[in-house]
Amino acid sequence: MIFNFGPLRSTMVAVLGPMSMVVGLTGCSQAAAPDAPPIASLHSHQCGRCHVPPEPRTRTRAQLEDAFTRHGKRVHLSHDDWQAMIDYLAAPAN
């Protein structure tokens, strides 16, 4: 069976073209900034494998430690890397 998309093709290109740019650009936003600490790259890579990485300074230490207890079964980082990740992500204490 052969489909003739004729006029529909130009509509699909008009709609999907800009959408693919948005998807491509949002994927780039997860990369660590050039002046970020070394743990930032590990954060964007490891956390981004399964979900959107949490933004730094948006979670408490307790929230992060709880989450990392669960994540430790799937993500194998050294103790020092986990500590650096908590230091990087934790919101300042009040």
PASEBA-1860 file (N, C-alpha, C; in nm, 3 decimals):
! residues 94
1> MIFNFGPL> 0.084/-0.117/0.000/0.000/0.000/0.000/0.090/0.124/0.000 ~ 0.064/0.218/-0.087/0.141/0.342/-0.097/0.053/0.458/-0.053 ~ 0.108/0.541/0.034/0.036/0.658/0.083/0.084/0.782/0.011 ~ -0.007/0.869/-0.023/0.028/0.997/-0.084/0.003/1.105/0.019 ~ 0.113/1.158/0.077/0.100/1.258/0.181/0.096/1.400/0.124 ~ 0.124/1.420/-0.003/0.118/1.548/-0.073/0.108/1.670/0.017 ~ -0.012/1.734/0.026/-0.027/1.857/0.105/-0.002/1.833/0.254 ~ -0.032/1.715/0.303/-0.009/1.686/0.443/0.139/1.692/0.478
9> RSTMVAVL> 0.225/1.654/0.386/0.370/1.655/0.409/0.418/1.794/0.445 ~ 0.376/1.897/0.370/0.422/2.033/0.400/0.370/2.079/0.535 ~ 0.251/2.037/0.574/0.197/2.071/0.706/0.279/2.002/0.815 ~ 0.313/1.876/0.792/0.393/1.802/0.890/0.530/1.866/0.908 ~ 0.593/1.908/0.799/0.724/1.973/0.807/0.711/2.105/0.881 ~ 0.605/2.181/0.854/0.586/2.310/0.919/0.565/2.296/1.069 ~ 0.500/2.189/1.110/0.473/2.168/1.253/0.590/2.098/1.322 ~ 0.640/1.992/1.263/0.743/1.912/1.328/0.881/1.975/1.322
17> GPMSMVVG> 0.909/2.055/1.223/1.040/2.119/1.213/1.074/2.202/1.337 ~ 0.988/2.301/1.372/1.016/2.380/1.492/1.015/2.297/1.620 ~ 0.930/2.194/1.626/0.927/2.109/1.745/1.059/2.036/1.764 ~ 1.118/1.990/1.655/1.245/1.919/1.668/1.355/2.012/1.715 ~ 1.348/2.140/1.676/1.447/2.237/1.725/1.432/2.257/1.874 ~ 1.308/2.266/1.923/1.286/2.284/2.066/1.339/2.165/2.143 ~ 1.310/2.045/2.096/1.361/1.924/2.162/1.513/1.925/2.162 ~ 1.573/1.958/2.051/1.719/1.963/2.042/1.779/2.066/2.135
25> LTGCSQAA> 1.719/2.182/2.143/1.772/2.288/2.229/1.755/2.256/2.376 ~ 1.643/2.197/2.415/1.624/2.163/2.556/1.721/2.054/2.598 ~ 1.757/1.966/2.508/1.856/1.864/2.541/1.991/1.925/2.571 ~ 2.024/2.035/2.506/2.151/2.102/2.529/2.156/2.171/2.664 ~ 2.041/2.209/2.718/2.041/2.283/2.844/2.087/2.198/2.961 ~ 2.090/2.067/2.946/2.131/1.981/3.056/2.283/1.973/3.072 ~ 2.356/2.021/2.975/2.502/2.014/2.985/2.553/2.109/3.091 ~ 2.661/2.071/3.156/2.720/2.155/3.260/2.789/2.276/3.198
33> APDAPPIA> 2.782/2.388/3.267/2.848/2.509/3.221/2.999/2.490/3.228 ~ 3.075/2.559/3.140/3.220/2.541/3.138/3.289/2.572/3.271 ~ 3.233/2.666/3.350/3.296/2.702/3.477/3.238/2.624/3.595 ~ 3.156/2.523/3.568/3.095/2.442/3.674/3.198/2.346/3.732 ~ 3.176/2.303/3.857/3.269/2.207/3.918/3.262/2.073/3.845 ~ 3.366/1.990/3.858/3.369/1.860/3.789/3.248/1.772/3.818 ~ 3.190/1.782/3.937/3.075/1.698/3.972/2.953/1.735/3.887 ~ 2.948/1.856/3.832/2.834/1.900/3.751/2.818/1.812/3.627
41> SLHSHQCG> 2.927/1.774/3.567/2.921/1.687/3.450/2.869/1.549/3.488 ~ 2.917/1.496/3.597/2.870/1.366/3.646/2.721/1.374/3.679 ~ 2.679/1.484/3.740/2.538/1.507/3.774/2.451/1.503/3.650 ~ 2.486/1.580/3.548/2.401/1.586/3.429/2.400/1.452/3.355 ~ 2.513/1.383/3.355/2.520/1.254/3.286/2.445/1.145/3.362 ~ 2.479/1.124/3.487/2.420/1.014/3.564/2.272/1.036/3.592 ~ 2.236/1.154/3.639/2.095/1.179/3.672/2.011/1.185/3.546 ~ 2.068/1.237/3.438/1.996/1.250/3.313/1.972/1.119/3.241
49> RCHVPPEP> 2.031/1.012/3.287/2.009/0.882/3.223/1.867/0.832/3.245 ~ 1.806/0.868/3.358/1.672/0.817/3.390/1.565/0.926/3.402 ~ 1.606/1.047/3.435/1.509/1.154/3.455/1.577/1.289/3.437 ~ 1.499/1.394/3.442/1.555/1.529/3.433/1.635/1.554/3.562 ~ 1.762/1.589/3.548/1.842/1.612/3.669/1.786/1.728/3.751 ~ 1.783/1.715/3.882/1.735/1.826/3.964/1.830/1.946/3.954 ~ 1.774/2.063/3.959/1.855/2.184/3.954/1.932/2.198/4.085 ~ 2.056/2.243/4.079/2.133/2.267/4.201/2.063/2.369/4.291
57> RTRTRAQL> 2.077/2.349/4.419/2.028/2.440/4.524/1.876/2.444/4.536 ~ 1.807/2.336/4.490/1.661/2.333/4.500/1.611/2.229/4.599 ~ 1.699/2.149/4.655/1.660/2.044/4.750/1.743/2.059/4.878 ~ 1.686/2.015/4.987/1.760/2.016/5.113/1.856/1.898/5.116 ~ 1.953/1.904/5.206/2.045/1.792/5.223/1.970/1.665/5.259 ~ 1.871/1.678/5.347/1.794/1.561/5.391/1.720/1.498/5.272 ~ 1.659/1.581/5.187/1.590/1.528/5.069/1.686/1.455/4.977 ~ 1.803/1.514/4.956/1.902/1.453/4.867/1.956/1.322/4.925
65> EDAFTRHG> 1.986/1.322/5.054/2.037/1.200/5.116/1.934/1.088/5.108 ~ 1.807/1.121/5.127/1.701/1.022/5.115/1.693/0.968/4.972 ~ 1.693/1.058/4.875/1.686/1.017/4.734/1.809/0.934/4.696 ~ 1.925/0.974/4.741/2.047/0.903/4.703/2.055/0.766/4.769 ~ 1.989/0.748/4.882/1.983/0.615/4.944/1.912/0.520/4.849 ~ 1.803/0.567/4.788/1.730/0.484/4.690/1.810/0.470/4.561 ~ 1.874/0.576/4.515/1.947/0.573/4.389/2.074/0.490/4.397 ~ 2.129/0.476/4.516/2.254/0.404/4.533/2.248/0.259/4.488
73> KRVHLSHD> 2.129/0.204/4.481/2.113/0.065/4.436/2.129/0.054/4.285 ~ 2.102/0.164/4.213/2.109/0.162/4.066/2.231/0.236/4.012 ~ 2.269/0.342/4.081/2.379/0.426/4.035/2.498/0.401/4.127 ~ 2.603/0.348/4.071/2.718/0.311/4.152/2.825/0.419/4.143 ~ 2.824/0.506/4.244/2.925/0.611/4.256/3.004/0.586/4.384 ~ 3.122/0.642/4.389/3.202/0.630/4.511/3.138/0.716/4.621 ~ 3.175/0.687/4.744/3.125/0.766/4.857/3.159/0.913/4.837 ~ 3.281/0.940/4.791/3.323/1.079/4.769/3.240/1.147/4.661
81> DWQAMIDY> 3.205/1.074/4.554/3.120/1.131/4.449/2.980/1.161/4.501 ~ 2.924/1.071/4.583/2.792/1.098/4.641/2.798/1.223/4.728 ~ 2.903/1.236/4.808/2.915/1.353/4.894/2.930/1.481/4.812 ~ 3.011/1.475/4.707/3.028/1.591/4.620/2.897/1.628/4.552 ~ 2.819/1.526/4.514/2.689/1.550/4.451/2.596/1.620/4.548 ~ 2.592/1.575/4.672/2.507/1.640/4.774/2.553/1.784/4.796 ~ 2.683/1.804/4.808/2.736/1.940/4.827/2.699/2.031/4.709 ~ 2.705/1.976/4.589/2.674/2.053/4.468/2.525/2.086/4.458
89> LAAPAN> 2.439/1.991/4.494/2.295/2.009/4.474/2.221/2.073/4.591 ~ 2.273/2.059/4.713/2.200/2.101/4.832/2.182/2.253/4.839 ~ 2.062/2.291/4.880/2.034/2.434/4.903/2.110/2.476/5.027 ~ 2.151/2.601/5.031/2.222/2.651/5.150/2.134/2.637/5.274 ~ 2.195/2.602/5.386/2.119/2.590/5.512/2.077/2.728/5.558 ~ 1.958/2.735/5.615/1.906/2.865/5.663/1.962/2.898/5.796
END
